[in-house]
Amino acid sequence: MPVLTPEKKSAPTKCAARGQRALAAGFFALLLGPGLLWLALHSRCDTTNYENRTLTPFPGKSVPISDWPSAFESWLEDNAPFRNSFLSLKAGADLLTGSLDSDSVLQGRDGWLFLKDVSDSRSLSDYQGLTAYTEEETRTMAETLTALNEALAARGSKLVILFAPAKEGVYAARMPTSIPVVSRPTRVEALTQALSASGVPVVFPLELLRTASETQQVYYKYDTHWNDPGAWLAAQQVFAALGLPYETTLPQTAVDPGETAPKDLANLCGRWNWCTDDLYYKVNAPTARLTEGGRESELTRYQGDGSGTLLLARDSFGAALGPHLAEGFDTALVLHTNQLTVENLLVQQPTVPDAVVLEVGERFSDNLQRRMEILLDWVGRLA
């Protein structure tokens, strides 16, 4: 009987081997090619950080081994070769299809952009009426506000709280129908009513700005903030609350061709190259003169044509507000919340000014309590 032996497998052909090597080479080229090409071309490419945040650094030795893969992935997402080019290309494709794929930005009507609920904001939930302060939170803020007002009043100073309305409420007509209003009042509207009961002027110019927006653009189309006309209108409301002269009619505005409208929302969703049609409107009205710092500096001083002194504690909305509000005083110190510490206040503002204005963006209203506590501590330490 013949003995059966296992059939020998034929060796791979030279053609198949070359194909496997070519496939492997192609894989590594796709993996390494963009990086090598980036080394040669990165100096000619757009590497600007448009997102107003710190990009993820390369994971160092302090990152545990177990967390290193996810940390590396985060770094690569923020620092991938040609990242800006690809993001801009995708944004252009989204525009062509009338869509917007973004975790941070919502596309409204007529091309307007709005902020979603992100790390430092609950803009959409606030707009819909899905957020609210508890009775305890409201009572705590009212008590601190009363204490701060009494401490300032004892030294002859007036206090005003200004909530800068979120763009979503002012331009509700441009919000998509997919974002319905669930209930009213919003949490800041309710907070304004509660805090006003203390007798302290609390300004929330939502209706004023909404009405003005029907005839004049008061917020930027691709940015979260009010523009110069919007800031001017808010300043007039603060003057009224302080008992100072104020205007009720918006002066003539004109487009300033030397300025570019900011677009933080467009930057967040990769549309920095595409959202270029917004205009920079300037109010034809006197403004205070800068004597220290720049317009966007976190510490600025102004010389105005009014009398008395002003301390404006602000967030990002206060940059445009500062020159208009300071015009009603002789001198003004404008401090961003990043500079608002008791120690810094004691150095920069060693005497109680005639007026203290605390400006808080609607989406940053959670910061109000802490900022009032800082101001109260500062007043208490002044001689």
Beta strands, then each sheet from edge to edge (+ up, - down):
strand 1: 105-107
strand 2: 113-115
strand 3: 117-118
strand 4: 121-122
strand 5: 158-164
strand 6: 202-203
strand 7: 253-255
strand 8: 281-283
strand 9: 289-292
strand 10: 299-303
strand 11: 309-314
strand 12: 331-336
strand 13: 355-361
sheet 1: 1+ 2-
sheet 2: 3+ 4-
sheet 3: 6+ 5+ 13+ 11+ 12+ 10- 9+
sheet 4: 7+ 8-
end
